[in-house]
Amino acid sequence: MEPAHRPEKPTEPPPSPERQQALLTLLADEDAAVSDAIRERLLAGGATTMAWLSRHRAHPDAEIRRRVRALLLQDGRSRADVEFLNFCNRQAEHFDLEDACWMLARTRNPDAPVEAYRAQLDGWAEQARPAVELAADGVGVAAALSHVLFVEHGFRGNTEDYYDPLNSYLDAVMDRRRGIPITLCALYQFTARRLGLPVTGIGMPGHFLCRYQTVHEELFLDPFHGGVVVSRAEARRRLSHFSLDDLDSHLQPLSARRCLQRMISNLQVIHRERKDTEDSLRLERYLMLLSR
């Protein structure tokens, strides 16, 4: 399958101020046929049109302001969708999962300040570093990082609204301090990586854990429940409920591709159940590329 490349439209000079105001007025027209036609025309205008349109985010007319922001959001999501489709199309089994999570986040929130979020992860890692370096063993290392994320910053599993789609987008998880097992494991893993810690994601059926492993010790951690340590015996006991032949094979790290695939699959199921057809189909396209 070829990349979903969308060629850039030729650059055109922005319309005159008078023409801009006329287009904005028509965009807010009460006649849906008129406003829809202008919206499609503006969306087809390319980067130059979006650039001048973005200067009207704070337009004094509330209805114009609302429609301008909705149009910019639609355009931003469309561009992020194409970028992510191309990413999914060209990746092998291993890539930077954090980069992929930020690209996925931008398909919902194209204005997400990714560098600010990365800096926040940097800060949490540095906050944990002194205690991590003083820890005598893996249990101490895990406890130090868990204390920063789950006690000091209040991250926890969203048991109140587990199927909220926002639980699957890293920017929303960081903003709300709530997530599902796979995104909280990703958060833990990305922070641990900044400290050089050997933490990987373990995709058990029905749940997701992190594994901290060195040549001397192995720990399973459950970020959904505050980073509690789970023994291999306990993890195997949980797996026994699924009537699997080889329990230990399900306690091996997942590749970045399979982690991303599982994140998107979770989201796709949620939107399908909610009958959000557009989002469901968008996520299905990502899965088709990642499933090859």
SULFENDA-V111606 format. One record per residue. N is the residue number from 1. PHI is phi in radians with two decimals (none if undefined). D_LAST is the distance of its C-alpha to the last C-alpha in whole Angstrom. Layout:
n=N phi=PHI d_last=D_LAST
n=N phi=PHI d_last=D_LAST
This chain:
n=1 phi=none d_last=10
n=2 phi=-1.31 d_last=13
n=3 phi=-0.99 d_last=14
n=4 phi=-1.44 d_last=16
n=5 phi=-1.37 d_last=19
n=6 phi=-2.04 d_last=22
n=7 phi=-1.09 d_last=25
n=8 phi=-1.21 d_last=28
n=9 phi=-1.34 d_last=31
n=10 phi=-1.00 d_last=34
n=11 phi=-1.26 d_last=36
n=12 phi=-2.16 d_last=39
n=13 phi=-1.14 d_last=42
n=14 phi=-1.12 d_last=43
n=15 phi=-1.14 d_last=45
n=16 phi=-1.11 d_last=49
n=17 phi=-0.95 d_last=49
n=18 phi=-1.14 d_last=51
n=19 phi=-1.18 d_last=48
n=20 phi=-1.03 d_last=46
n=21 phi=-1.10 d_last=48
n=22 phi=-1.12 d_last=48
n=23 phi=-1.13 d_last=44
n=24 phi=-1.14 d_last=44
n=25 phi=-1.11 d_last=47
n=26 phi=-1.19 d_last=45
n=27 phi=-1.07 d_last=42
n=28 phi=-1.68 d_last=44
n=29 phi=-1.06 d_last=46
n=30 phi=-1.21 d_last=46
n=31 phi=-1.35 d_last=45
n=32 phi=-1.06 d_last=42
n=33 phi=-1.10 d_last=42
n=34 phi=-1.22 d_last=43
n=35 phi=-1.13 d_last=41
n=36 phi=-1.16 d_last=38
n=37 phi=-1.13 d_last=39
n=38 phi=-1.18 d_last=39
n=39 phi=-1.06 d_last=36
n=40 phi=-1.14 d_last=34
n=41 phi=-1.13 d_last=36
n=42 phi=-1.19 d_last=36
n=43 phi=-1.10 d_last=32
n=44 phi=-1.40 d_last=32
n=45 phi=-1.35 d_last=35
n=46 phi=1.42 d_last=32
n=47 phi=-1.10 d_last=33
n=48 phi=-1.10 d_last=37
n=49 phi=-1.10 d_last=37
n=50 phi=-1.12 d_last=35
n=51 phi=-1.14 d_last=37
n=52 phi=-1.30 d_last=40
n=53 phi=-1.14 d_last=39
n=54 phi=-1.13 d_last=38
n=55 phi=-1.29 d_last=42
n=56 phi=-1.89 d_last=43
n=57 phi=-1.02 d_last=41
n=58 phi=-1.86 d_last=44
n=59 phi=-0.97 d_last=46
n=60 phi=-1.12 d_last=49
n=61 phi=-1.41 d_last=49
n=62 phi=-1.07 d_last=46
n=63 phi=-1.24 d_last=45
n=64 phi=-1.08 d_last=44
n=65 phi=-1.02 d_last=43
n=66 phi=-1.11 d_last=40
n=67 phi=-1.28 d_last=39
n=68 phi=-1.09 d_last=38
n=69 phi=-1.14 d_last=36
n=70 phi=-1.13 d_last=34
n=71 phi=-1.19 d_last=34
n=72 phi=-1.13 d_last=33
n=73 phi=-1.13 d_last=30
n=74 phi=-1.07 d_last=29
n=75 phi=-1.14 d_last=28
n=76 phi=-1.10 d_last=27
n=77 phi=-1.15 d_last=24
n=78 phi=-1.09 d_last=23
n=79 phi=-1.17 d_last=23
n=80 phi=-1.16 d_last=21
n=81 phi=-1.08 d_last=19
n=82 phi=-1.12 d_last=18
n=83 phi=-1.07 d_last=18
n=84 phi=-1.26 d_last=16
n=85 phi=-1.04 d_last=13
n=86 phi=-1.09 d_last=14
n=87 phi=-1.07 d_last=14
n=88 phi=-1.08 d_last=10
n=89 phi=-1.21 d_last=9
n=90 phi=-1.78 d_last=11
n=91 phi=-1.51 d_last=10
n=92 phi=-1.58 d_last=10
n=93 phi=-1.33 d_last=10
n=94 phi=-2.09 d_last=14
n=95 phi=-2.78 d_last=16
n=96 phi=-1.41 d_last=19
n=97 phi=-1.11 d_last=18
n=98 phi=-1.11 d_last=21
n=99 phi=-0.99 d_last=20
n=100 phi=-1.10 d_last=17
n=101 phi=-1.10 d_last=19
n=102 phi=-1.23 d_last=22
n=103 phi=-1.15 d_last=20
n=104 phi=-1.10 d_last=19
n=105 phi=-1.03 d_last=22
n=106 phi=-1.29 d_last=23
n=107 phi=-1.22 d_last=21
n=108 phi=-1.72 d_last=24
n=109 phi=-2.22 d_last=27
n=110 phi=-1.09 d_last=27
n=111 phi=-1.67 d_last=30
n=112 phi=-0.99 d_last=29
n=113 phi=-1.37 d_last=31
n=114 phi=-1.01 d_last=28
n=115 phi=-1.11 d_last=31
n=116 phi=-1.18 d_last=33
n=117 phi=-1.15 d_last=31
n=118 phi=-1.07 d_last=30
n=119 phi=-1.11 d_last=34
n=120 phi=-1.14 d_last=34
n=121 phi=-1.09 d_last=32
n=122 phi=-0.99 d_last=34
n=123 phi=-1.12 d_last=37
n=124 phi=-1.15 d_last=36
n=125 phi=-1.10 d_last=35
n=126 phi=-1.17 d_last=39
n=127 phi=-1.13 d_last=40
n=128 phi=-1.48 d_last=39
n=129 phi=-0.96 d_last=40
n=130 phi=-0.98 d_last=43
n=131 phi=-1.22 d_last=43
n=132 phi=-1.08 d_last=40
n=133 phi=-1.22 d_last=42
n=134 phi=-1.53 d_last=45
n=135 phi=-1.13 d_last=43
n=136 phi=-1.48 d_last=44
n=137 phi=-2.71 d_last=40
n=138 phi=-1.08 d_last=37
n=139 phi=-1.08 d_last=38
n=140 phi=-1.17 d_last=40
n=141 phi=-1.06 d_last=38
n=142 phi=-1.08 d_last=35
n=143 phi=-1.13 d_last=38
n=144 phi=-1.13 d_last=39
n=145 phi=-1.22 d_last=36
n=146 phi=-1.09 d_last=36
n=147 phi=-1.07 d_last=39
n=148 phi=-1.12 d_last=38
n=149 phi=-1.32 d_last=35
n=150 phi=-1.73 d_last=36
n=151 phi=-1.80 d_last=40
n=152 phi=-1.21 d_last=41
n=153 phi=-1.90 d_last=38
n=154 phi=1.27 d_last=38
n=155 phi=-1.21 d_last=34
n=156 phi=-2.83 d_last=34
n=157 phi=-1.20 d_last=31
n=158 phi=-1.49 d_last=32
n=159 phi=-1.32 d_last=33
n=160 phi=-1.30 d_last=35
n=161 phi=-2.50 d_last=32
n=162 phi=-1.03 d_last=29
n=163 phi=-1.68 d_last=27
n=164 phi=-1.21 d_last=28
n=165 phi=-0.97 d_last=25
n=166 phi=-1.11 d_last=27
n=167 phi=-1.13 d_last=26
n=168 phi=-1.80 d_last=22
n=169 phi=-1.91 d_last=23
n=170 phi=-1.05 d_last=25
n=171 phi=-1.12 d_last=28
n=172 phi=-1.19 d_last=29
n=173 phi=-1.06 d_last=29
n=174 phi=-1.21 d_last=31
n=175 phi=-1.22 d_last=33
n=176 phi=-1.67 d_last=34
n=177 phi=1.07 d_last=33
n=178 phi=-2.38 d_last=32
n=179 phi=-2.89 d_last=28
n=180 phi=-1.88 d_last=26
n=181 phi=-0.90 d_last=25
n=182 phi=-1.22 d_last=22
n=183 phi=-1.35 d_last=23
n=184 phi=-1.22 d_last=27
n=185 phi=-1.14 d_last=25
n=186 phi=-1.08 d_last=23
n=187 phi=-1.00 d_last=27
n=188 phi=-1.10 d_last=28
n=189 phi=-1.12 d_last=26
n=190 phi=-1.17 d_last=26
n=191 phi=-1.22 d_last=30
n=192 phi=-1.08 d_last=30
n=193 phi=-1.06 d_last=28
n=194 phi=-1.16 d_last=31
n=195 phi=-1.78 d_last=33
n=196 phi=1.25 d_last=32
n=197 phi=-1.56 d_last=31
n=198 phi=-1.40 d_last=28
n=199 phi=-1.98 d_last=27
n=200 phi=-2.27 d_last=23
n=201 phi=-1.67 d_last=21
n=202 phi=-2.03 d_last=21
n=203 phi=-1.62 d_last=19
n=204 phi=-1.17 d_last=21
n=205 phi=-1.04 d_last=21
n=206 phi=1.38 d_last=23
n=207 phi=-2.78 d_last=24
n=208 phi=-2.37 d_last=23
n=209 phi=-2.18 d_last=25
n=210 phi=-1.88 d_last=26
n=211 phi=-2.16 d_last=27
n=212 phi=-1.85 d_last=30
n=213 phi=-2.45 d_last=30
n=214 phi=-2.17 d_last=32
n=215 phi=-1.20 d_last=34
n=216 phi=-1.82 d_last=37
n=217 phi=-2.68 d_last=35
n=218 phi=-2.42 d_last=32
n=219 phi=-2.30 d_last=32
n=220 phi=-1.83 d_last=30
n=221 phi=-2.19 d_last=30
n=222 phi=-2.07 d_last=30
n=223 phi=-1.08 d_last=30
n=224 phi=-1.11 d_last=30
n=225 phi=-2.02 d_last=33
n=226 phi=1.36 d_last=35
n=227 phi=1.41 d_last=33
n=228 phi=-1.04 d_last=35
n=229 phi=-1.38 d_last=35
n=230 phi=-2.08 d_last=33
n=231 phi=-1.29 d_last=34
n=232 phi=-1.05 d_last=32
n=233 phi=-1.08 d_last=34
n=234 phi=-1.17 d_last=33
n=235 phi=-1.10 d_last=30
n=236 phi=-1.13 d_last=30
n=237 phi=-1.08 d_last=32
n=238 phi=-1.09 d_last=30
n=239 phi=-1.20 d_last=27
n=240 phi=-1.09 d_last=30
n=241 phi=-1.26 d_last=30
n=242 phi=-1.75 d_last=26
n=243 phi=0.92 d_last=27
n=244 phi=-1.67 d_last=25
n=245 phi=-1.30 d_last=25
n=246 phi=-2.08 d_last=24
n=247 phi=-1.10 d_last=25
n=248 phi=-1.14 d_last=25
n=249 phi=-1.15 d_last=22
n=250 phi=-1.57 d_last=21
n=251 phi=-1.94 d_last=23
n=252 phi=-1.70 d_last=21
n=253 phi=-1.06 d_last=20
n=254 phi=-1.55 d_last=16
n=255 phi=-1.20 d_last=14
n=256 phi=-1.03 d_last=14
n=257 phi=-1.09 d_last=11
n=258 phi=-1.26 d_last=11
n=259 phi=-1.11 d_last=15
n=260 phi=-1.10 d_last=13
n=261 phi=-1.04 d_last=11
n=262 phi=-1.22 d_last=14
n=263 phi=-1.00 d_last=16
n=264 phi=-1.23 d_last=15
n=265 phi=-1.08 d_last=14
n=266 phi=-0.98 d_last=18
n=267 phi=-1.12 d_last=19
n=268 phi=-1.09 d_last=17
n=269 phi=-1.10 d_last=19
n=270 phi=-1.06 d_last=22
n=271 phi=-1.20 d_last=22
n=272 phi=-1.13 d_last=22
n=273 phi=-1.14 d_last=25
n=274 phi=-1.44 d_last=27
n=275 phi=1.08 d_last=26
n=276 phi=-1.50 d_last=25
n=277 phi=-1.04 d_last=23
n=278 phi=-1.08 d_last=22
n=279 phi=-1.18 d_last=21
n=280 phi=-1.07 d_last=19
n=281 phi=-1.20 d_last=17
n=282 phi=-1.05 d_last=17
n=283 phi=-1.21 d_last=15
n=284 phi=-1.11 d_last=13
n=285 phi=-1.13 d_last=12
n=286 phi=-1.09 d_last=11
n=287 phi=-1.13 d_last=9
n=288 phi=-1.05 d_last=7
n=289 phi=-1.26 d_last=6
n=290 phi=-1.29 d_last=6
n=291 phi=-1.53 d_last=4
n=292 phi=-1.17 d_last=0
